[in-house]
Amino acid sequence: MIRVGERKKLESILNSFKRVKLLVVGDIMMDRFILGKVSRISPEAPVPVIVEEKDDFTLGGAANVAYNVCSLGGTVALCSVVGDDENGKKMVRRIVKTGIQAQGIFFEKGRKTTVKTRIIAHHPHYQQLVRVDREMTDRLKVSTSRNLSRFLIEQIKDFDGVIISDYGKGLLTRKLIQTIIERAKKSERLVMVDPKLKNFFYYKGATVITPNTNEASEASRIPASDQPSVERSGRSLLKRLKCKALVITQGEKGMTIFEPNRDPYRVPTVAKEVYDVTGAGDTVIGTMALALGTGPRVSVKDAASLANYAAGIVVGKVGTATVEKDELLKVIKGET
């Protein structure tokens, strides 16, 4: 149960999201879902035969981060690259349709748009059976990188903050990451990072970095066997990254916040039922960025608390999902 004072504070922050304008930079992908019923076991191999009932896609990767920002009432633009193929065109059409600004999305000839296809059966509950990935992780062409950098250098000052959503698909290089952080600092803008291990220490100097337990453990080389080891890992990374805050997301265990000269702060999970954790990290970073983007009166703890409630909603949905502002408001008010 949320205390009255905390509830009013979180409601006030949530109602201020409409004033925030964020730029999301990172790898975008198509999350394709094939849903169906298990009819029998195949005579060809010991695997279930799925009778397809639905074949659709949602926005994945950095596009899902942007979609979360949009669905929570913020204004958002997306800066990324897709292949000059049919899937890339479908993605951009869907992105524009959702209300996300797409002027910073560039088509690259010869590149494959990343597609993750998940086959899900409901017998009797939803269960993911297999995932097939179609992707290209090569570095961008020089001309594409130049266009991206030019767009970012010109546009960052027009936003309240930047979210770097790194899925390791070749878009985010050391040079581009450092350009984003330097330009954002120069304009006194917020920089939030959802990291990947390969580029982990290139994010030094960002405002908030949100690794999951495995990423934090591998980056710090401290095995995350229990909460004390997670806290040792967090302290080590905070010191090395010199960020305002490090937030380690821990799945069903919630998250732990690390800030300079403060003890680690646990935020326990509020999820009632967990059906699918796909995209939960996107929800966390999008919600936190909106909260911190409302102004300096909002602490990292407040932002993380709000993000935790949002993540608790999204893991109760199947597939790559988002949270609507009204849904989050009802949870905060205790109406669900």
C-alpha atoms as a printed R data frame, in Angstrom:
    type eleno elety resid chain resno      x       y       z
1   ATOM     1    CA   MET     A     1  0.000   0.000   0.000
2   ATOM     2    CA   ILE     A     2  1.409   3.411  -0.978
3   ATOM     3    CA   ARG     A     3  1.443   6.030   1.767
4   ATOM     4    CA   VAL     A     4 -0.685   9.130   1.108
5   ATOM     5    CA   GLY     A     5  2.301  11.487   0.940
6   ATOM     6    CA   GLU     A     6  4.202   9.272  -1.486
7   ATOM     7    CA   ARG     A     7  1.101   8.707  -3.602
8   ATOM     8    CA   LYS     A     8  0.481  12.430  -4.024
9   ATOM     9    CA   LYS     A     9  4.133  13.010  -4.892
10  ATOM    10    CA   LEU     A    10  4.151  10.257  -7.533
11  ATOM    11    CA   GLU     A    11  0.838  11.488  -8.980
12  ATOM    12    CA   SER     A    12  2.280  14.989  -9.284
13  ATOM    13    CA   ILE     A    13  5.376  13.685 -11.093
14  ATOM    14    CA   LEU     A    14  3.270  11.545 -13.428
15  ATOM    15    CA   ASN     A    15  1.012  14.476 -14.290
16  ATOM    16    CA   SER     A    16  4.112  16.497 -15.233
17  ATOM    17    CA   PHE     A    17  5.230  13.971 -17.867
18  ATOM    18    CA   LYS     A    18  3.369  15.916 -20.567
19  ATOM    19    CA   ARG     A    19  5.935  18.734 -20.214
20  ATOM    20    CA   VAL     A    20  8.926  16.469 -20.903
21  ATOM    21    CA   LYS     A    21 10.574  16.036 -24.297
22  ATOM    22    CA   LEU     A    22 13.046  13.183 -24.711
23  ATOM    23    CA   LEU     A    23 15.341  11.938 -27.467
24  ATOM    24    CA   VAL     A    24 15.911   8.171 -27.644
25  ATOM    25    CA   VAL     A    25 19.064   7.001 -29.425
26  ATOM    26    CA   GLY     A    26 19.768   3.324 -30.048
27  ATOM    27    CA   ASP     A    27 19.112   0.071 -31.844
28  ATOM    28    CA   ILE     A    28 15.537  -0.486 -32.942
29  ATOM    29    CA   MET     A    29 14.028  -3.799 -33.936
30  ATOM    30    CA   MET     A    30 10.821  -5.484 -34.929
31  ATOM    31    CA   ASP     A    31  9.440  -7.801 -32.241
32  ATOM    32    CA   ARG     A    32  7.305 -10.263 -34.197
33  ATOM    33    CA   PHE     A    33  4.924 -12.578 -32.352
34  ATOM    34    CA   ILE     A    34  3.250 -15.697 -33.748
35  ATOM    35    CA   LEU     A    35  0.555 -16.876 -31.324
36  ATOM    36    CA   GLY     A    36 -1.339 -20.109 -31.548
37  ATOM    37    CA   LYS     A    37 -2.650 -23.247 -29.863
38  ATOM    38    CA   VAL     A    38 -0.803 -26.516 -29.426
39  ATOM    39    CA   SER     A    39 -2.731 -29.070 -31.492
40  ATOM    40    CA   ARG     A    40 -0.520 -32.150 -31.198
41  ATOM    41    CA   ILE     A    41  3.064 -33.396 -31.137
42  ATOM    42    CA   SER     A    42  4.737 -33.435 -34.542
43  ATOM    43    CA   PRO     A    43  5.348 -36.878 -36.106
44  ATOM    44    CA   GLU     A    44  8.595 -35.474 -37.570
45  ATOM    45    CA   ALA     A    45 10.252 -34.588 -34.246
46  ATOM    46    CA   PRO     A    46  9.305 -34.438 -30.531
47  ATOM    47    CA   VAL     A    47  8.064 -30.848 -30.803
48  ATOM    48    CA   PRO     A    48  4.576 -29.314 -30.529
49  ATOM    49    CA   VAL     A    49  2.625 -28.336 -33.642
50  ATOM    50    CA   ILE     A    50  1.216 -24.801 -33.298
51  ATOM    51    CA   VAL     A    51 -1.926 -23.772 -35.148
52  ATOM    52    CA   GLU     A    52 -1.341 -20.086 -35.860
53  ATOM    53    CA   GLU     A    53 -4.032 -17.682 -34.671
54  ATOM    54    CA   LYS     A    54 -2.212 -14.366 -34.851
55  ATOM    55    CA   ASP     A    55  0.910 -12.974 -36.523
56  ATOM    56    CA   ASP     A    56  1.780  -9.373 -35.652
57  ATOM    57    CA   PHE     A    57  4.687  -7.205 -34.542
58  ATOM    58    CA   THR     A    58  5.418  -4.551 -31.971
59  ATOM    59    CA   LEU     A    59  8.161  -1.951 -31.661
60  ATOM    60    CA   GLY     A    60 11.260  -3.401 -30.022
61  ATOM    61    CA   GLY     A    61 14.575  -2.191 -28.628
62  ATOM    62    CA   ALA     A    62 14.986   1.580 -28.547
63  ATOM    63    CA   ALA     A    63 11.663   1.933 -30.376
64  ATOM    64    CA   ASN     A    64  9.908   0.280 -27.423
65  ATOM    65    CA   VAL     A    65 11.624   2.730 -25.058
66  ATOM    66    CA   ALA     A    66 10.287   5.594 -27.171
67  ATOM    67    CA   TYR     A    67  6.828   4.003 -27.286
68  ATOM    68    CA   ASN     A    68  6.792   3.763 -23.473
69  ATOM    69    CA   VAL     A    69  7.677   7.461 -23.209
70  ATOM    70    CA   CYS     A    70  4.907   8.300 -25.683
71  ATOM    71    CA   SER     A    71  2.261   6.125 -23.977
72  ATOM    72    CA   LEU     A    72  3.061   7.736 -20.614
73  ATOM    73    CA   GLY     A    73  2.316  11.172 -22.053
74  ATOM    74    CA   GLY     A    74  5.781  12.487 -22.908
75  ATOM    75    CA   THR     A    75  6.971  13.900 -26.223
76  ATOM    76    CA   VAL     A    76  9.636  11.739 -27.830
77  ATOM    77    CA   ALA     A    77 11.841  11.562 -30.913
78  ATOM    78    CA   LEU     A    78 13.797   8.538 -32.061
79  ATOM    79    CA   CYS     A    79 17.274   8.526 -33.604
80  ATOM    80    CA   SER     A    80 18.330   5.222 -35.167
81  ATOM    81    CA   VAL     A    81 18.974   3.231 -38.334
82  ATOM    82    CA   VAL     A    82 16.902   0.586 -40.122
83  ATOM    83    CA   GLY     A    83 17.576  -1.425 -43.238
84  ATOM    84    CA   ASP     A    84 16.264  -0.217 -46.571
85  ATOM    85    CA   ASP     A    85 13.941  -3.214 -46.670
86  ATOM    86    CA   GLU     A    86 10.236  -3.923 -46.244
87  ATOM    87    CA   ASN     A    87 10.585  -4.580 -42.510
88  ATOM    88    CA   GLY     A    88 12.363  -1.250 -42.044
89  ATOM    89    CA   LYS     A    89  9.589   0.578 -43.888
90  ATOM    90    CA   LYS     A    90  6.920  -1.217 -41.815
91  ATOM    91    CA   MET     A    91  8.733  -0.226 -38.622
92  ATOM    92    CA   VAL     A    92  8.952   3.454 -39.531
93  ATOM    93    CA   ARG     A    93  5.279   3.549 -40.536
94  ATOM    94    CA   ARG     A    94  4.316   2.046 -37.165
95  ATOM    95    CA   ILE     A    95  6.656   4.428 -35.302
96  ATOM    96    CA   VAL     A    96  5.080   7.482 -36.965
97  ATOM    97    CA   LYS     A    97  1.578   6.115 -36.345
98  ATOM    98    CA   THR     A    98  2.227   5.887 -32.585
99  ATOM    99    CA   GLY     A    99  3.141   9.583 -32.407
100 ATOM   100    CA   ILE     A   100  6.921   9.197 -32.127
101 ATOM   101    CA   GLN     A   101  8.948  11.767 -34.093
102 ATOM   102    CA   ALA     A   102 10.964   9.886 -36.722
103 ATOM   103    CA   GLN     A   103 13.096  12.566 -38.435
104 ATOM   104    CA   GLY     A   104 16.216  11.034 -36.864
105 ATOM   105    CA   ILE     A   105 15.673   7.539 -38.307
106 ATOM   106    CA   PHE     A   106 17.912   6.799 -41.290
107 ATOM   107    CA   PHE     A   107 17.557   4.035 -43.888
108 ATOM   108    CA   GLU     A   108 20.794   2.235 -44.803
109 ATOM   109    CA   LYS     A   109 20.977   0.435 -48.127
110 ATOM   110    CA   GLY     A   110 22.053  -3.207 -47.855
111 ATOM   111    CA   ARG     A   111 21.393  -3.415 -44.109
112 ATOM   112    CA   LYS     A   112 18.906  -5.897 -42.618
113 ATOM   113    CA   THR     A   113 16.355  -4.532 -40.177
114 ATOM   114    CA   THR     A   114 16.601  -6.557 -36.957
115 ATOM   115    CA   VAL     A   115 13.611  -8.877 -36.495
116 ATOM   116    CA   LYS     A   116 13.062 -11.104 -33.444
117 ATOM   117    CA   THR     A   117 10.342 -13.677 -34.057
118 ATOM   118    CA   ARG     A   118  8.826 -15.356 -31.004
119 ATOM   119    CA   ILE     A   119  6.497 -18.332 -31.319
120 ATOM   120    CA   ILE     A   120  4.111 -18.443 -28.374
121 ATOM   121    CA   ALA     A   121  1.557 -21.094 -27.468
122 ATOM   122    CA   HIS     A   122 -1.304 -20.910 -24.986
123 ATOM   123    CA   HIS     A   123 -1.960 -24.376 -23.643
124 ATOM   124    CA   PRO     A   124 -3.331 -23.548 -21.128
125 ATOM   125    CA   HIS     A   125 -1.058 -20.574 -20.295
126 ATOM   126    CA   TYR     A   126  1.046 -18.434 -22.620
127 ATOM   127    CA   GLN     A   127  4.486 -19.952 -23.124
128 ATOM   128    CA   GLN     A   128  7.268 -18.900 -25.483
129 ATOM   129    CA   LEU     A   129  8.508 -21.970 -27.350
130 ATOM   130    CA   VAL     A   130 11.264 -20.564 -29.534
131 ATOM   131    CA   ARG     A   131 12.774 -17.289 -30.762
132 ATOM   132    CA   VAL     A   132 14.336 -16.742 -34.191
133 ATOM   133    CA   ASP     A   133 16.570 -13.685 -34.740
134 ATOM   134    CA   ARG     A   134 17.314 -12.065 -38.092
135 ATOM   135    CA   GLU     A   135 19.873  -9.305 -37.679
136 ATOM   136    CA   MET     A   136 23.000  -7.539 -38.866
137 ATOM   137    CA   THR     A   137 25.438  -6.190 -36.266
138 ATOM   138    CA   ASP     A   138 28.013  -4.651 -38.617
139 ATOM   139    CA   ARG     A   139 29.078  -1.077 -37.999
140 ATOM   140    CA   LEU     A   140 27.213   1.601 -39.910
141 ATOM   141    CA   LYS     A   141 28.476   3.010 -43.174
142 ATOM   142    CA   VAL     A   142 30.542   6.205 -42.828
143 ATOM   143    CA   SER     A   143 27.824   8.293 -44.512
144 ATOM   144    CA   THR     A   144 25.140   6.927 -42.142
145 ATOM   145    CA   SER     A   145 27.299   7.624 -39.069
146 ATOM   146    CA   ARG     A   146 27.908  11.156 -40.301
147 ATOM   147    CA   ASN     A   147 24.168  11.796 -40.719
148 ATOM   148    CA   LEU     A   148 23.448  10.412 -37.238
149 ATOM   149    CA   SER     A   149 26.141  12.532 -35.577
150 ATOM   150    CA   ARG     A   150 25.009  15.674 -37.374
151 ATOM   151    CA   PHE     A   151 21.401  15.108 -36.315
152 ATOM   152    CA   LEU     A   152 22.380  14.532 -32.667
153 ATOM   153    CA   ILE     A   153 24.720  17.518 -32.438
154 ATOM   154    CA   GLU     A   154 22.030  19.799 -33.848
155 ATOM   155    CA   GLN     A   155 19.050  18.388 -31.916
156 ATOM   156    CA   ILE     A   156 20.127  17.454 -28.355
157 ATOM   157    CA   LYS     A   157 19.730  21.011 -27.028
158 ATOM   158    CA   ASP     A   158 16.025  20.938 -27.993
159 ATOM   159    CA   PHE     A   159 15.245  18.080 -25.570
160 ATOM   160    CA   ASP     A   160 15.106  17.739 -21.776
161 ATOM   161    CA   GLY     A   161 17.175  14.581 -21.921
162 ATOM   162    CA   VAL     A   162 18.591  11.742 -23.972
163 ATOM   163    CA   ILE     A   163 18.074   8.005 -23.489
164 ATOM   164    CA   ILE     A   164 20.793   5.748 -24.921
165 ATOM   165    CA   SER     A   165 19.240   2.330 -25.533
166 ATOM   166    CA   ASP     A   166 22.064  -0.042 -26.467
167 ATOM   167    CA   TYR     A   167 21.154  -3.471 -27.852
168 ATOM   168    CA   GLY     A   168 24.571  -4.141 -29.370
169 ATOM   169    CA   LYS     A   169 23.447  -4.121 -33.010
170 ATOM   170    CA   GLY     A   170 26.232  -1.874 -34.320
171 ATOM   171    CA   LEU     A   171 24.743   1.619 -34.075
172 ATOM   172    CA   LEU     A   172 26.384   2.814 -30.860
173 ATOM   173    CA   THR     A   173 30.147   3.184 -31.156
174 ATOM   174    CA   ARG     A   174 32.556   4.689 -28.626
175 ATOM   175    CA   LYS     A   175 32.777   7.881 -30.668
176 ATOM   176    CA   LEU     A   176 28.993   8.283 -30.995
177 ATOM   177    CA   ILE     A   177 28.371   7.573 -27.287
178 ATOM   178    CA   GLN     A   178 30.995  10.121 -26.238
179 ATOM   179    CA   THR     A   179 29.571  12.671 -28.687
180 ATOM   180    CA   ILE     A   180 26.111  12.257 -27.119
181 ATOM   181    CA   ILE     A   181 27.363  12.555 -23.528
182 ATOM   182    CA   GLU     A   182 29.638  15.539 -24.251
183 ATOM   183    CA   ARG     A   183 26.964  17.412 -26.211
184 ATOM   184    CA   ALA     A   184 24.317  16.698 -23.548
185 ATOM   185    CA   LYS     A   185 26.598  17.914 -20.751
186 ATOM   186    CA   LYS     A   186 27.368  21.072 -22.710
187 ATOM   187    CA   SER     A   187 23.617  21.729 -22.985
188 ATOM   188    CA   GLU     A   188 23.015  20.626 -19.350
189 ATOM   189    CA   ARG     A   189 20.762  17.807 -20.444
190 ATOM   190    CA   LEU     A   190 19.999  14.503 -18.744
191 ATOM   191    CA   VAL     A   191 21.615  11.310 -20.157
192 ATOM   192    CA   MET     A   192 20.066   7.943 -19.251
193 ATOM   193    CA   VAL     A   193 21.719   4.716 -20.402
194 ATOM   194    CA   ASP     A   194 20.415   1.156 -20.748
195 ATOM   195    CA   PRO     A   195 23.814  -0.479 -21.376
196 ATOM   196    CA   LYS     A   196 25.331  -3.452 -23.123
197 ATOM   197    CA   LEU     A   197 28.524  -5.047 -21.810
198 ATOM   198    CA   LYS     A   198 30.579  -4.388 -24.959
199 ATOM   199    CA   ASN     A   199 30.311  -0.606 -24.565
200 ATOM   200    CA   PHE     A   200 29.885  -0.519 -20.780
201 ATOM   201    CA   PHE     A   201 32.679   1.841 -19.783
202 ATOM   202    CA   TYR     A   202 32.137   4.192 -22.731
203 ATOM   203    CA   TYR     A   203 29.114   5.523 -20.787
204 ATOM   204    CA   LYS     A   204 31.321   7.182 -18.178
205 ATOM   205    CA   GLY     A   205 29.862  10.528 -17.136
206 ATOM   206    CA   ALA     A   206 26.235   9.755 -18.008
207 ATOM   207    CA   THR     A   207 23.556  10.873 -15.517
208 ATOM   208    CA   VAL     A   208 21.967   7.488 -14.733
209 ATOM   209    CA   ILE     A   209 22.985   4.009 -15.946
210 ATOM   210    CA   THR     A   210 20.606   1.043 -15.533
211 ATOM   211    CA   PRO     A   211 22.328  -2.347 -15.996
212 ATOM   212    CA   ASN     A   212 20.587  -5.560 -15.038
213 ATOM   213    CA   THR     A   213 22.164  -7.922 -12.498
214 ATOM   214    CA   ASN     A   214 24.057  -9.987 -15.080
215 ATOM   215    CA   GLU     A   215 25.443  -6.932 -16.881
216 ATOM   216    CA   ALA     A   216 26.584  -5.359 -13.609
217 ATOM   217    CA   SER     A   217 28.158  -8.608 -12.463
218 ATOM   218    CA   GLU     A   218 30.099  -9.137 -15.693
219 ATOM   219    CA   ALA     A   219 31.228  -5.511 -15.938
220 ATOM   220    CA   SER     A   220 32.451  -5.413 -12.328
221 ATOM   221    CA   ARG     A   221 33.724  -9.029 -12.372
222 ATOM   222    CA   ILE     A   222 31.933  -9.615  -9.069
223 ATOM   223    CA   PRO     A   223 29.618 -12.688  -9.183
224 ATOM   224    CA   ALA     A   224 26.082 -11.623  -8.175
225 ATOM   225    CA   SER     A   225 25.267 -14.498  -5.832
226 ATOM   226    CA   ASP     A   226 23.284 -12.485  -3.262
227 ATOM   227    CA   GLN     A   227 22.308  -8.926  -2.299
228 ATOM   228    CA   PRO     A   228 25.666  -8.081  -0.602
229 ATOM   229    CA   SER     A   229 27.545  -9.085  -3.773
230 ATOM   230    CA   VAL     A   230 25.145  -7.001  -5.904
231 ATOM   231    CA   GLU     A   231 25.897  -4.040  -3.641
232 ATOM   232    CA   ARG     A   232 29.674  -4.560  -3.951
233 ATOM   233    CA   SER     A   233 29.252  -4.673  -7.708
234 ATOM   234    CA   GLY     A   234 27.152  -1.482  -7.724
235 ATOM   235    CA   ARG     A   235 29.601   0.482  -5.570
236 ATOM   236    CA   SER     A   236 32.507  -0.541  -7.792
237 ATOM   237    CA   LEU     A   237 30.713   0.464 -11.006
238 ATOM   238    CA   LEU     A   238 29.442   3.766  -9.594
239 ATOM   239    CA   LYS     A   239 33.013   4.759  -8.735
240 ATOM   240    CA   ARG     A   240 34.359   3.808 -12.159
241 ATOM   241    CA   LEU     A   241 31.523   5.303 -14.224
242 ATOM   242    CA   LYS     A   242 31.308   8.598 -12.287
243 ATOM   243    CA   CYS     A   243 27.569   8.856 -12.929
244 ATOM   244    CA   LYS     A   244 24.970  10.590 -10.770
245 ATOM   245    CA   ALA     A   245 23.318   7.242 -10.067
246 ATOM   246    CA   LEU     A   246 23.582   3.578 -10.975
247 ATOM   247    CA   VAL     A   247 20.384   1.513 -10.844
248 ATOM   248    CA   ILE     A   248 20.771  -2.263 -10.989
249 ATOM   249    CA   THR     A   249 17.518  -3.892 -12.103
250 ATOM   250    CA   GLN     A   250 17.030  -7.316 -10.500
251 ATOM   251    CA   GLY     A   251 13.920  -8.786 -12.120
252 ATOM   252    CA   GLU     A   252 11.542 -10.243  -9.536
253 ATOM   253    CA   LYS     A   253 13.768  -8.829  -6.767
254 ATOM   254    CA   GLY     A   254 13.128  -5.230  -7.811
255 ATOM   255    CA   MET     A   255 16.097  -2.875  -8.117
256 ATOM   256    CA   THR     A   256 18.911  -1.303  -6.093
257 ATOM   257    CA   ILE     A   257 19.962   2.344  -6.374
258 ATOM   258    CA   PHE     A   258 23.541   3.529  -5.893
259 ATOM   259    CA   GLU     A   259 24.414   7.225  -5.479
260 ATOM   260    CA   PRO     A   260 27.707   8.849  -4.393
261 ATOM   261    CA   ASN     A   261 28.133   9.170  -0.601
262 ATOM   262    CA   ARG     A   262 24.876   7.305   0.130
263 ATOM   263    CA   ASP     A   263 24.036   3.776   1.193
264 ATOM   264    CA   PRO     A   264 22.508   1.507  -1.484
265 ATOM   265    CA   TYR     A   265 18.714   1.767  -1.558
266 ATOM   266    CA   ARG     A   266 16.477  -1.253  -2.307
267 ATOM   267    CA   VAL     A   267 13.259  -0.877  -4.268
268 ATOM   268    CA   PRO     A   268 11.334  -4.183  -3.963
269 ATOM   269    CA   THR     A   269  9.221  -5.377  -6.879
270 ATOM   270    CA   VAL     A   270  5.490  -4.635  -6.874
271 ATOM   271    CA   ALA     A   271  4.516  -7.061  -9.665
272 ATOM   272    CA   LYS     A   272  1.528  -9.252  -8.760
273 ATOM   273    CA   GLU     A   273  1.894 -11.715 -11.644
274 ATOM   274    CA   VAL     A   274  4.780 -12.145 -14.065
275 ATOM   275    CA   TYR     A   275  3.828 -13.434 -17.510
276 ATOM   276    CA   ASP     A   276  6.641 -11.981 -19.631
277 ATOM   277    CA   VAL     A   277  9.662  -9.814 -18.755
278 ATOM   278    CA   THR     A   278 10.229  -8.828 -22.415
279 ATOM   279    CA   GLY     A   279 10.774  -5.060 -22.598
280 ATOM   280    CA   ALA     A   280 10.560  -4.435 -18.838
281 ATOM   281    CA   GLY     A   281 13.956  -2.702 -18.901
282 ATOM   282    CA   ASP     A   282 12.649  -0.379 -21.640
283 ATOM   283    CA   THR     A   283  9.741   0.576 -19.390
284 ATOM   284    CA   VAL     A   284 12.054   1.238 -16.441
285 ATOM   285    CA   ILE     A   285 14.425   3.566 -18.262
286 ATOM   286    CA   GLY     A   286 11.642   5.386 -20.130
287 ATOM   287    CA   THR     A   287  9.687   6.057 -16.929
288 ATOM   288    CA   MET     A   288 12.782   7.135 -14.986
289 ATOM   289    CA   ALA     A   289 13.860   9.506 -17.750
290 ATOM   290    CA   LEU     A   290 10.418  11.136 -17.833
291 ATOM   291    CA   ALA     A   291 10.394  11.531 -14.048
292 ATOM   292    CA   LEU     A   292 13.885  13.037 -13.872
293 ATOM   293    CA   GLY     A   293 13.128  15.170 -16.923
294 ATOM   294    CA   THR     A   294 10.377  16.997 -15.011
295 ATOM   295    CA   GLY     A   295 13.030  18.874 -13.033
296 ATOM   296    CA   PRO     A   296 15.606  18.787 -10.209
297 ATOM   297    CA   ARG     A   297 12.976  18.415  -7.458
298 ATOM   298    CA   VAL     A   298 12.548  14.749  -8.445
299 ATOM   299    CA   SER     A   299 15.082  12.413  -6.837
300 ATOM   300    CA   VAL     A   300 16.469   9.226  -8.379
301 ATOM   301    CA   LYS     A   301 14.583   7.306  -5.657
302 ATOM   302    CA   ASP     A   302 11.279   8.906  -6.694
303 ATOM   303    CA   ALA     A   303 11.987   8.153 -10.355
304 ATOM   304    CA   ALA     A   304 12.940   4.545  -9.596
305 ATOM   305    CA   SER     A   305  9.853   4.039  -7.432
306 ATOM   306    CA   LEU     A   306  7.590   5.237 -10.244
307 ATOM   307    CA   ALA     A   307  9.486   3.078 -12.773
308 ATOM   308    CA   ASN     A   308  9.082   0.076 -10.480
309 ATOM   309    CA   TYR     A   309  5.283   0.439 -10.501
310 ATOM   310    CA   ALA     A   310  5.335   0.784 -14.296
311 ATOM   311    CA   ALA     A   311  7.493  -2.342 -14.670
312 ATOM   312    CA   GLY     A   312  5.120  -4.214 -12.342
313 ATOM   313    CA   ILE     A   313  2.334  -3.541 -14.843
314 ATOM   314    CA   VAL     A   314  4.253  -4.432 -18.006
315 ATOM   315    CA   VAL     A   315  5.517  -7.839 -16.799
316 ATOM   316    CA   GLY     A   316  1.874  -8.839 -16.319
317 ATOM   317    CA   LYS     A   317  1.360  -8.526 -20.089
318 ATOM   318    CA   VAL     A   318  2.419 -10.927 -22.819
319 ATOM   319    CA   GLY     A   319  5.075  -9.785 -25.272
320 ATOM   320    CA   THR     A   320  6.815  -6.453 -25.724
321 ATOM   321    CA   ALA     A   321  4.334  -4.162 -23.990
322 ATOM   322    CA   THR     A   322  3.972  -0.581 -22.826
323 ATOM   323    CA   VAL     A   323  2.254   1.131 -19.914
324 ATOM   324    CA   GLU     A   324 -0.427   3.754 -20.372
325 ATOM   325    CA   LYS     A   325 -0.455   6.804 -18.115
326 ATOM   326    CA   ASP     A   326 -3.965   5.981 -16.838
327 ATOM   327    CA   GLU     A   327 -2.900   2.418 -15.952
328 ATOM   328    CA   LEU     A   328  0.011   3.701 -13.879
329 ATOM   329    CA   LEU     A   329 -2.153   6.330 -12.217
330 ATOM   330    CA   LYS     A   330 -4.667   3.673 -11.110
331 ATOM   331    CA   VAL     A   331 -1.906   1.546  -9.577
332 ATOM   332    CA   ILE     A   332 -0.494   4.516  -7.693
333 ATOM   333    CA   LYS     A   333 -3.974   5.378  -6.397
334 ATOM   334    CA   GLY     A   334 -4.505   1.771  -5.347
335 ATOM   335    CA   GLU     A   335 -7.486   1.317  -7.660
336 ATOM   336    CA   THR     A   336 -6.247  -2.012  -9.112
